[in-house]
Amino acid sequence: MTDFIKVEKDNIKELAELAKEIWFEYFHSLLTLGQIYYMVNKFQSEMAINEQIDHENYTYYFIVEDGKKIGYFGIAPHSDHLFLSKIYIEKDYRGKGFGKKAFEKIKEIAKENNLDKIQLTVNKQNFKSILIYEKWGFKSLHPMVTRIGNGYVMDDYLMEYVL
């Protein structure tokens, strides 16, 4: 059975470790090793996650299957949409419907917050994820390039799902 457990302060370290494991496994074909290290530290580290929760209105959830934490997602409500910042699943659990179950939970959260749109950014070269998002009903709004420091950029598409 799949469950979603809100990440609390006492398990942020566990979340950061899971994030690091998934990022290094998944993104090695899309990003340089240097950029992966930089982005994990800047956006997925224990310190970064604490900052996002404390000051950027983020909420994180573990995706749990039969008691095992197999992935996570991070969301932040904005004035006119819910921002889906992160959704990641361990390699052995991908392609088995857990992302779709998480997306159903995310849609529930958007409705609870009276938001009728969900937005996300996805790397332009992340073709697998783009296809999944399109299958779920997301539409690409426009490309965007965001400078993130240390000479790195995020070269993404902004995508939106309308409830």
C-alpha positions, -999 to 999 in steps of 0.1 A, spaced: 0 0 0 12 35 -9 12 62 16 24 98 18 41 110 50 47 146 56 84 153 63 89 168 97 120 185 111 134 153 127 135 134 93 149 161 70 183 144 71 168 112 59 150 131 31 183 147 21 201 113 20 173 99 -2 175 129 -25 212 126 -29 209 89 -37 183 94 -64 199 125 -79 233 108 -85 216 78 -100 192 96 -122 208 128 -134 243 115 -144 231 112 -180 217 147 -181 241 169 -160 278 169 -153 289 154 -120 299 189 -109 265 203 -115 248 174 -97 270 180 -67 262 217 -68 225 213 -73 222 186 -46 240 209 -21 220 240 -32 185 225 -34 184 190 -19 207 192 12 195 191 47 203 229 51 185 237 18 154 217 27 152 233 61 155 268 45 128 259 20 104 247 47 112 276 71 112 305 47 98 295 13 65 278 23 76 243 11 61 211 23 77 177 16 62 142 16 79 108 15 63 84 -9 61 52 11 53 17 -2 48 -11 23 67 9 49 97 17 27 104 53 17 108 50 -21 107 86 -31 95 121 -22 79 152 -35 81 189 -25 54 215 -31 49 252 -24 16 271 -28 17 303 -47 -11 329 -52 -25 313 -83 -9 278 -85 7 250 -66 44 247 -75 56 211 -78 92 216 -71 104 180 -68 91 146 -74 116 118 -74 113 80 -71 140 54 -65 151 35 -97 136 1 -87 101 17 -82 99 38 -114 74 28 -140 51 11 -115 25 38 -109 40 54 -78 46 88 -95 9 88 -107 -3 80 -72 19 109 -59 4 132 -85 -31 123 -74 -21 133 -39 -6 165 -52 -39 173 -70 -57 168 -37 -34 192 -20 -39 218 -47 -77 215 -43 -74 218 -5 -55 250 -11 -81 263 -35 -56 263 -64 -67 251 -98 -33 249 -115 -1 230 -108 32 242 -123 66 226 -125 99 230 -143 116 201 -160 150 199 -177 146 202 -215 167 170 -220 147 150 -194 126 134 -222 113 106 -200 99 129 -174 85 153 -200 66 124 -216 52 114 -182 41 149 -174 24 152 -208 7 119 -202 -6 132 -169 -21 163 -187 6 189 -183 12 214 -211 44 232 -218 40 270 -213 75 282 -223 112 275 -220 132 291 -193 168 294 -184 176 301 -147 211 310 -135 217 291 -103 253 302 -95 288 288 -99 284 292 -137 255 267 -139 220 272 -153 188 252 -153 176 249 -189 140 240 -184 104 240 -196 77 255 -174 48 231 -175 13 235 -162 -16 212 -153 -51 227 -150 -74 209 -126 
